[in-house]
Amino acid sequence: MTRIYNHYISITAVFLFVVEVLVLMASVYLGTRIRFLEEAQFFSASLTPLFPKASTFAVVMALSMAAMGMYQLDSRPDSKATLLRLMPSLVLGLGLISLVFYLAPDLYFGRGILGIVMLLAMAGMLLTRAVFFKWSSLGVLESRVMVLGTGARAKECHDLIENDPGCHKFKIVGFVPMPGEKHQVPYHSVLSAEGPLVSMVNKYSVSEVIVAVGDRRNGGFPIQELLECKLNGVKVSDAAKFYERERGQIRVDSLYPSWLVFGGGFEQGVLRTAVKRVFDLTASLILLVATFPVMLVTALCIFIEDGAPILFRQERVGKGGGTFMVLKFRSMRNDAEKEGKPQWAAANDPRTTRVGRIIRKLRIDELPQIFNVLKGEMSFVGPRPERPYFVDQLSVKIPYYNTRHSIKPGITGWAQVRYQYGSSVEDAVEKLQYDLYYVKNNSLFLDIIILIDTVQVVLLGKGGR
C-alpha cells in the first residue's frame, strides 16, 4: 500500500492501472496500423499526432474500469468474474468516449478504427489480467507477515487476512507469543521462541511485522527488537494501522482517546473547507444539470402511482450535531410510519411503492439532496446523515459515534460505497468504522475516489433497498 493524500492505495492496483493504460494506448496505435495497413506512410506521419487521441481513449476507458470496481482487487482472481466486469466497463467507456468525441471532435479517429481498437482493447485487458492472475497464483505478489501476539487482536488480524478476499496478498508465517497472553489463534500457527525477533524475521523471510498486543505496558514488550527489525528494513505496523490501511476502516474496539488526539489525520483546516465547498458546488451543479430530466420523470411517476407529496422532508443530524430537513423523493407510502415511531429500512421493505423500489435501488431518491448541498447543509461526499431518534440510540451503544458529526454529512460517502445499506446496530458499527476512516483521512483525492466508486453502486444497484 502507498499513501496518496492520506488515502491508502494498493501499489499493485496502481501498477495494474498504469500497465493497462499503456495497453489501451497501444491498442489505438495498433488499431490505426491495422486500419491503414497498406498506407505505411500515413501511419508513420500520424504517429505523433495520434498521441492525444490514444491517451484520451486510454484514460477514459481505464476510469470506466475503475468505476466498475476493476481496480479494487477486493476479490480473488477469477477470469469469469473479470469478463463479467470488463464487458459493462467497455460499454460504459464506449459511451463516455463517444461523448468526448462529440465535445472535442479533434480527438475523433473514425468508426472503423474505433471498432478495431475496442476489440484489441478487450483482448489486451484479458491478456493483462490473465498474466496478473498467474502472478497472484504463484505468490509473486504475496507478502509474508509475522504477527506479534496471540490474543484477541492477533485473532482479528488472522480472520482479516484469512477471510477477507482483499487481503489474499498476505501470508501469515506465524504468531509470536507474548508473556501472559492467552492463545486465541490456531495453535499450529504459534511460533516457538527462537531468539531475537530479527532472527525469526530473517529465518521466515518476513517483510512485515504486525504488532497485535493488547497490553504493551508490561516489561516483556520487545520494543528494542522491533526497532532493530525496522532498522533492518522490515516494516513494523500496529494492528489498528494495518486494519485501517488494508480494510479502509478504523476499528472502534481498538480505539483509545490518546490515539484520536495525537494520531495523524482528523484535520479540518480552512483551505480544506474552502476546497471542499468549491468541489461541492461544482459537482452538485453538474449533477443537477445532468439528472434534471431523470428527476422530472421520477416526480411524474411518483405522482401517478401514489399522488402527492412528491418530495419527502425528514429531520436529520448534521455537522456539530445540529439538525436540518433532508430532501428526498418519496419512495414509501404516506402511512409508512403510521404508528409514529421511526423504523430501520429493511430489505424488500413492504412500505415502499413500486416506483420507490426502483428509485431506491438506483439511488435516484437521493437526488433532491443536491439542494441541501447547495444550501450548505450537506456536502457532496461525507457520512450519511441519520435521524435524531437513531443517533440518540447509537451514541449510547457505540463509542465515538458522534465523531462522524465533526464534518458535514454527504449524498454519497466512503461507508455507502464500501458497505451495504444499514438496518441494525451491527450495521451501524460497521459503517461508523468506514465513516471514521473518512473523517480521519478525507481529502479531495478521496472524494474523487468515492465518486468513481459511486458509479458502480448506482449502475449495479449495490446496497440499495
C-alpha positions as CSV (number, residue, x, y, z in Angstrom):
1,M,0.0,0.0,0.0
2,T,1.1,3.5,-0.7
3,R,-0.5,6.6,0.8
4,I,-1.7,9.4,-1.5
5,Y,-3.2,12.5,0.2
6,N,-4.0,10.5,3.3
7,H,-5.7,7.6,1.5
8,Y,-4.2,4.2,1.1
9,I,-3.9,2.9,-2.4
10,S,-2.7,-0.6,-3.4
11,I,0.6,-0.4,-5.2
12,T,-0.5,-3.5,-7.1
13,A,-3.6,-1.6,-8.3
14,V,-1.6,1.4,-9.3
15,F,0.8,-0.8,-11.2
16,L,-2.1,-2.6,-12.9
17,F,-3.7,0.7,-13.8
18,V,-0.6,2.1,-15.4
19,V,0.1,-1.1,-17.4
20,E,-3.5,-1.2,-18.7
21,V,-3.4,2.5,-19.7
22,L,-0.3,1.6,-21.8
23,V,-2.0,-1.4,-23.2
24,L,-5.0,0.7,-24.1
25,M,-2.8,3.3,-25.8
26,A,-1.0,0.6,-27.7
27,S,-4.5,-0.7,-28.9
28,V,-5.1,2.7,-30.5
29,Y,-1.8,2.7,-32.3
30,L,-2.1,-0.9,-33.4
31,G,-5.7,-0.4,-34.5
32,T,-4.7,2.5,-36.6
33,R,-1.9,0.5,-38.1
34,I,-4.3,-2.4,-39.0
35,R,-6.9,0.0,-40.4
36,F,-4.3,1.7,-42.7
37,L,-2.2,-1.4,-43.2
38,E,-1.4,-0.6,-46.8
39,E,-0.7,3.1,-46.1
40,A,2.6,2.9,-44.1
41,Q,3.4,6.5,-45.0
42,F,0.1,7.7,-43.4
43,F,0.8,5.7,-40.2
44,S,4.4,7.0,-39.7
45,A,3.2,10.5,-40.4
46,S,0.3,10.3,-37.9
47,L,2.2,8.6,-35.1
48,T,2.9,11.7,-33.1
49,P,-0.5,13.5,-33.7
50,L,-2.2,10.2,-32.5
51,F,-0.8,10.6,-29.0
52,P,-3.6,12.9,-27.6
53,K,-6.2,10.6,-29.1
54,A,-4.6,7.5,-27.7
55,S,-4.0,8.9,-24.2
56,T,-7.6,10.3,-24.0
57,F,-9.0,6.9,-25.1
58,A,-6.8,5.1,-22.6
59,V,-7.7,7.3,-19.6
60,V,-11.4,7.3,-20.3
61,M,-11.5,3.5,-20.6
62,A,-9.3,3.0,-17.5
63,L,-11.6,5.3,-15.5
64,S,-14.6,3.4,-16.7
65,M,-13.0,0.2,-15.5
66,A,-12.2,1.8,-12.2
67,A,-15.9,3.0,-11.9
68,M,-16.9,-0.7,-12.3
69,G,-14.6,-1.7,-9.4
70,M,-11.9,-3.5,-11.5
71,Y,-9.1,-1.9,-9.6
72,Q,-10.4,-2.5,-6.1
73,L,-8.8,-6.0,-6.1
74,D,-11.1,-7.0,-3.3
75,S,-11.7,-10.5,-4.6
76,R,-9.6,-13.4,-5.5
77,P,-8.5,-13.7,-9.2
78,D,-11.2,-15.2,-11.4
79,S,-11.3,-15.0,-15.2
80,K,-15.1,-15.3,-15.4
81,A,-15.7,-12.5,-12.9
82,T,-13.2,-10.3,-14.8
83,L,-15.0,-10.9,-18.1
84,L,-18.4,-10.1,-16.4
85,R,-17.0,-6.8,-15.1
86,L,-14.9,-6.0,-18.3
87,M,-17.9,-6.1,-20.6
88,P,-20.0,-3.4,-18.9
89,S,-16.8,-1.4,-18.3
90,L,-16.1,-1.3,-22.0
91,V,-19.7,-0.4,-22.8
92,L,-19.6,2.5,-20.3
93,G,-16.2,3.5,-21.7
94,L,-17.6,3.5,-25.2
95,G,-20.4,5.7,-24.2
96,L,-18.1,8.2,-22.5
97,I,-15.6,8.2,-25.3
98,S,-18.4,8.9,-27.7
99,L,-19.4,11.9,-25.6
100,V,-15.8,13.1,-25.6
101,F,-15.7,12.8,-29.4
102,Y,-18.9,14.9,-29.6
103,L,-17.5,17.6,-27.3
104,A,-14.0,17.5,-28.8
105,P,-14.2,16.4,-32.5
106,D,-10.4,16.8,-32.9
107,L,-10.0,13.6,-30.8
108,Y,-12.2,11.5,-33.0
109,F,-10.4,8.8,-35.0
110,G,-13.2,7.2,-37.0
111,R,-15.7,4.4,-36.5
112,G,-13.7,1.8,-38.4
113,I,-10.6,2.4,-36.2
114,L,-12.7,2.6,-33.0
115,G,-14.2,-0.8,-33.7
116,I,-10.8,-2.4,-34.2
117,V,-9.4,-0.6,-31.2
118,M,-12.2,-1.8,-28.9
119,L,-11.6,-5.5,-29.9
120,L,-7.8,-5.0,-29.4
121,A,-8.5,-3.3,-26.0
122,M,-10.7,-6.2,-24.9
123,A,-8.1,-8.8,-25.9
124,G,-5.3,-6.7,-24.2
125,M,-7.2,-6.4,-21.0
126,L,-8.0,-10.1,-20.8
127,L,-4.3,-11.0,-21.5
128,T,-3.1,-8.5,-18.9
129,R,-5.4,-9.8,-16.3
130,A,-4.5,-13.4,-17.1
131,V,-0.8,-12.6,-16.5
132,F,-1.7,-10.8,-13.3
133,F,-3.8,-13.7,-12.1
134,K,-1.0,-16.1,-12.9
135,W,1.5,-14.0,-10.8
136,S,-1.0,-13.9,-7.9
137,S,-1.5,-17.7,-8.0
138,L,2.3,-18.2,-8.0
139,G,2.6,-15.9,-4.9
140,V,4.8,-13.4,-6.7
141,L,2.6,-10.5,-5.3
142,E,2.3,-12.1,-1.9
143,S,3.8,-10.5,1.3
144,R,4.9,-12.6,4.2
145,V,3.9,-11.2,7.6
146,M,4.5,-12.2,11.2
147,V,2.1,-11.2,13.9
148,L,3.4,-10.3,17.3
149,G,0.8,-11.6,19.8
150,T,-1.7,-14.4,20.1
151,G,-4.7,-12.8,21.8
152,A,-7.9,-11.1,20.6
153,R,-6.2,-8.5,18.3
154,A,-4.0,-11.2,16.8
155,K,-7.1,-13.2,16.1
156,E,-8.7,-10.2,14.3
157,C,-5.6,-10.0,12.1
158,H,-5.8,-13.7,11.4
159,D,-9.5,-13.5,10.5
160,L,-9.0,-10.4,8.3
161,I,-6.1,-12.0,6.3
162,E,-7.7,-15.4,6.0
163,N,-11.3,-14.5,5.3
164,D,-11.2,-11.1,3.6
165,P,-10.7,-11.5,-0.2
166,G,-9.0,-8.1,-0.3
167,C,-6.1,-9.5,1.8
168,H,-5.3,-12.5,-0.2
169,K,-1.9,-10.9,-1.0
170,F,-0.7,-11.6,2.6
171,K,0.5,-14.9,4.1
172,I,0.9,-15.2,7.8
173,V,4.1,-17.2,8.6
174,G,3.1,-17.4,12.3
175,F,2.3,-15.7,15.6
176,V,4.9,-14.8,18.2
177,P,3.5,-15.5,21.7
178,M,3.8,-12.8,24.4
179,P,4.0,-13.4,28.2
180,G,0.7,-13.7,29.9
181,E,-1.4,-13.6,26.7
182,K,-4.0,-16.3,26.1
183,H,-3.8,-18.1,22.7
184,Q,-6.9,-17.2,20.5
185,V,-5.2,-18.1,17.2
186,P,-4.7,-21.6,15.7
187,Y,-2.1,-23.5,17.9
188,H,-0.3,-24.9,14.8
189,S,0.5,-21.3,13.7
190,V,2.1,-20.2,17.0
191,L,5.9,-20.0,16.6
192,S,8.2,-21.2,19.3
193,A,10.7,-18.7,20.8
194,E,13.8,-18.9,18.5
195,G,15.9,-16.0,19.7
196,P,15.5,-12.3,18.8
197,L,12.7,-11.1,16.6
198,V,15.1,-10.1,13.8
199,S,16.5,-13.6,13.6
200,M,12.9,-15.0,13.2
201,V,12.2,-12.4,10.6
202,N,15.3,-13.4,8.6
203,K,14.5,-17.1,9.0
204,Y,11.0,-16.9,7.7
205,S,11.7,-14.2,5.1
206,V,9.2,-11.8,6.7
207,S,8.6,-8.4,5.0
208,E,6.3,-7.0,7.8
209,V,5.7,-7.5,11.5
210,I,2.2,-6.7,12.7
211,V,2.1,-5.7,16.4
212,A,-1.2,-7.1,17.8
213,V,-0.5,-6.9,21.5
214,G,-3.3,-5.6,23.8
215,D,-1.1,-4.6,26.8
216,R,2.2,-3.1,26.0
217,R,3.0,-1.7,29.4
218,N,4.5,-4.9,30.8
219,G,8.2,-5.4,30.7
220,G,8.0,-8.2,28.2
221,F,7.1,-5.9,25.2
222,P,10.1,-6.2,22.8
223,I,10.4,-2.5,21.8
224,Q,14.1,-2.7,21.1
225,E,13.7,-5.8,19.0
226,L,11.0,-4.2,17.0
227,L,13.3,-1.1,16.5
228,E,16.0,-3.4,15.3
229,C,13.6,-5.0,12.8
230,K,12.7,-1.6,11.4
231,L,16.3,-0.6,11.1
232,N,16.9,-3.7,9.1
233,G,14.3,-2.7,6.5
234,V,11.3,-4.7,7.8
235,K,8.0,-2.8,8.0
236,V,6.6,-2.7,11.6
237,S,2.8,-1.9,11.8
238,D,0.3,-1.6,14.6
239,A,-2.7,-3.8,14.2
240,A,-5.1,-0.9,14.2
241,K,-3.0,0.8,11.5
242,F,-2.8,-2.4,9.5
243,Y,-6.6,-2.7,9.6
244,E,-7.0,1.0,8.6
245,R,-4.6,0.5,5.7
246,E,-5.9,-2.7,4.3
247,R,-9.6,-2.5,5.1
248,G,-10.3,1.2,4.9
249,Q,-11.8,1.2,8.4
250,I,-10.8,2.4,11.8
251,R,-11.7,-0.3,14.3
252,V,-14.0,1.0,17.1
253,D,-13.0,-1.7,19.5
254,S,-9.3,-0.9,19.2
255,L,-9.6,2.9,19.6
256,Y,-8.4,4.8,22.6
257,P,-8.7,8.6,23.2
258,S,-5.0,9.4,23.0
259,W,-4.8,7.8,19.6
260,L,-7.6,10.1,18.4
261,V,-5.9,13.1,19.9
262,F,-2.3,12.6,19.0
263,G,-2.6,10.4,15.9
264,G,-2.5,11.8,12.4
265,G,-5.5,13.0,10.4
266,F,-8.7,14.5,11.6
267,E,-7.6,17.8,10.1
268,Q,-10.3,20.3,9.1
269,G,-8.3,23.4,8.1
270,V,-9.6,26.5,6.3
271,L,-8.1,25.5,3.0
272,R,-9.6,22.0,3.1
273,T,-13.0,23.5,4.0
274,A,-12.8,26.0,1.1
275,V,-11.7,23.4,-1.5
276,K,-14.4,21.1,-0.4
277,R,-17.1,23.8,-0.7
278,V,-16.0,24.6,-4.2
279,F,-16.0,20.9,-5.1
280,D,-19.5,20.5,-3.6
281,L,-20.9,23.4,-5.6
282,T,-19.3,22.3,-8.8
283,A,-20.2,18.6,-8.5
284,S,-23.8,19.5,-7.4
285,L,-24.5,21.9,-10.3
286,I,-23.1,19.4,-12.8
287,L,-25.2,16.6,-11.4
288,L,-28.3,18.8,-11.2
289,V,-28.0,19.6,-14.9
290,A,-27.2,16.0,-15.9
291,T,-30.0,14.4,-13.9
292,F,-32.8,17.1,-14.3
293,P,-34.7,15.1,-16.9
294,V,-34.5,12.0,-14.7
295,M,-35.8,14.0,-11.7
296,L,-38.8,15.3,-13.8
297,V,-39.7,11.7,-14.9
298,T,-39.3,10.4,-11.3
299,A,-41.6,13.2,-10.0
300,L,-44.2,12.4,-12.6
301,C,-44.1,8.6,-11.8
302,I,-44.4,9.1,-8.1
303,F,-47.4,11.4,-8.6
304,I,-49.1,9.0,-11.0
305,E,-48.7,6.0,-8.6
306,D,-49.3,7.5,-5.2
307,G,-50.1,11.1,-5.6
308,A,-48.6,14.0,-3.6
309,P,-46.3,14.8,-1.9
310,I,-43.5,14.0,-4.4
311,L,-40.7,15.2,-2.1
312,F,-40.1,13.8,1.4
313,R,-38.7,16.0,4.1
314,Q,-37.2,14.4,7.1
315,E,-35.1,15.7,10.1
316,R,-31.5,14.5,10.1
317,V,-28.4,15.3,12.2
318,G,-25.7,17.3,10.5
319,K,-22.4,18.9,11.4
320,G,-21.9,19.6,15.0
321,G,-25.0,17.7,16.0
322,G,-27.3,20.3,14.6
323,T,-30.4,19.2,12.6
324,F,-31.7,20.0,9.2
325,M,-34.5,18.8,6.9
326,V,-33.2,16.5,4.2
327,L,-34.9,16.3,0.9
328,K,-35.6,13.0,-0.9
329,F,-38.0,11.7,-3.5
330,R,-40.8,9.9,-1.6
331,S,-40.2,6.2,-2.0
332,M,-42.6,4.9,0.7
333,R,-46.3,5.1,1.2
334,N,-47.7,8.1,3.1
335,D,-48.6,5.9,6.1
336,A,-45.1,4.3,6.3
337,E,-44.7,5.3,9.9
338,K,-48.4,5.5,10.9
339,E,-47.5,4.4,14.5
340,G,-45.3,7.5,14.9
341,K,-42.2,5.5,15.7
342,P,-39.1,5.6,13.4
343,Q,-38.1,2.3,11.9
344,W,-35.0,0.9,10.2
345,A,-35.4,0.4,6.4
346,A,-35.4,-3.3,5.6
347,A,-34.5,-5.4,2.6
348,N,-37.6,-5.6,0.3
349,D,-39.4,-3.2,2.7
350,P,-43.1,-3.7,2.2
351,R,-43.7,0.0,2.9
352,T,-42.0,1.0,-0.4
353,T,-44.1,1.8,-3.5
354,R,-43.3,0.2,-6.9
355,V,-41.6,3.4,-8.1
356,G,-39.9,3.6,-4.7
357,R,-38.3,0.2,-5.1
358,I,-36.7,1.3,-8.4
359,I,-35.5,4.7,-7.4
360,R,-34.1,3.4,-4.1
361,K,-32.2,0.6,-6.0
362,L,-30.7,3.2,-8.4
363,R,-30.3,5.8,-5.7
364,I,-32.4,8.3,-7.6
365,D,-34.4,9.1,-4.4
366,E,-31.2,10.8,-3.1
367,L,-31.0,13.4,-6.0
368,P,-33.1,16.1,-4.3
369,Q,-30.3,16.3,-1.6
370,I,-28.4,18.3,-4.2
371,F,-30.4,21.3,-2.9
372,N,-29.3,20.5,0.6
373,V,-25.7,20.7,-0.7
374,L,-26.3,24.0,-2.5
375,K,-27.7,25.4,0.8
376,G,-24.6,24.3,2.7
377,E,-26.4,21.8,5.0
378,M,-24.6,18.8,3.4
379,S,-21.5,18.0,1.3
380,F,-21.5,16.0,-1.8
381,V,-19.3,13.4,-0.1
382,G,-19.5,12.6,3.6
383,P,-21.1,10.3,6.2
384,R,-24.7,9.5,5.7
385,P,-27.0,11.7,7.8
386,E,-29.1,9.8,10.3
387,R,-32.3,10.7,12.1
388,P,-32.1,12.1,15.6
389,Y,-34.0,9.1,17.0
390,F,-31.4,6.7,15.8
391,V,-28.5,9.0,16.6
392,D,-29.6,9.1,20.3
393,Q,-29.7,5.3,20.4
394,L,-26.4,4.7,18.6
395,S,-24.5,7.3,20.5
396,V,-25.2,5.4,23.7
397,K,-24.4,2.0,22.3
398,I,-21.4,2.8,20.0
399,P,-18.3,4.5,21.3
400,Y,-17.2,7.6,19.3
401,Y,-20.3,7.6,17.2
402,N,-20.7,11.4,17.4
403,T,-17.2,11.8,15.8
404,R,-18.9,11.4,12.4
405,H,-20.7,14.7,13.1
406,S,-17.4,16.6,13.0
407,I,-17.9,17.2,9.3
408,K,-21.0,17.7,7.1
409,P,-22.9,14.6,6.0
410,G,-22.9,13.7,2.3
411,I,-25.1,12.4,-0.5
412,T,-22.6,9.6,-1.0
413,G,-19.7,8.5,1.2
414,W,-17.0,6.0,1.9
415,A,-19.3,3.8,4.0
416,Q,-22.0,3.9,1.3
417,V,-19.7,2.6,-1.4
418,R,-17.9,0.1,0.8
419,Y,-20.8,-1.4,2.8
420,Q,-24.4,-2.4,2.3
421,Y,-27.4,-0.4,3.3
422,G,-27.5,-0.4,7.1
423,S,-30.6,-1.6,9.1
424,S,-29.3,-2.5,12.5
425,V,-26.9,-1.5,15.3
426,E,-24.3,-4.0,14.0
427,D,-24.5,-2.4,10.5
428,A,-24.2,1.0,12.1
429,V,-20.9,-0.1,13.8
430,E,-19.5,-1.3,10.5
431,K,-20.5,1.9,8.7
432,L,-19.1,4.0,11.5
433,Q,-15.7,2.4,11.1
434,Y,-15.7,3.4,7.5
435,D,-17.0,6.9,8.4
436,L,-14.2,7.3,10.9
437,Y,-11.7,6.4,8.2
438,Y,-13.2,9.2,6.0
439,V,-13.3,11.7,8.8
440,K,-9.6,11.0,9.6
441,N,-8.3,10.8,6.0
442,N,-10.7,13.0,4.0
443,S,-9.2,14.9,1.1
444,L,-10.2,16.0,-2.4
445,F,-8.4,12.9,-3.8
446,L,-10.5,10.5,-1.6
447,D,-13.7,12.4,-2.6
448,I,-12.9,11.7,-6.3
449,I,-12.2,8.0,-5.5
450,I,-15.6,7.8,-3.7
451,L,-17.4,9.5,-6.7
452,I,-15.8,6.9,-9.1
453,D,-16.9,4.1,-6.8
454,T,-20.4,5.6,-6.6
455,V,-20.9,5.0,-10.3
456,Q,-20.5,1.2,-9.7
457,V,-23.0,1.4,-6.8
458,V,-25.6,3.2,-8.9
459,L,-25.2,1.1,-12.1
460,L,-25.1,-2.3,-10.3
461,G,-27.6,-1.3,-7.6
462,K,-25.2,-2.3,-4.8
463,G,-26.5,-1.8,-1.3
464,G,-29.8,-0.2,-2.4
465,R,-33.1,-1.2,-0.6
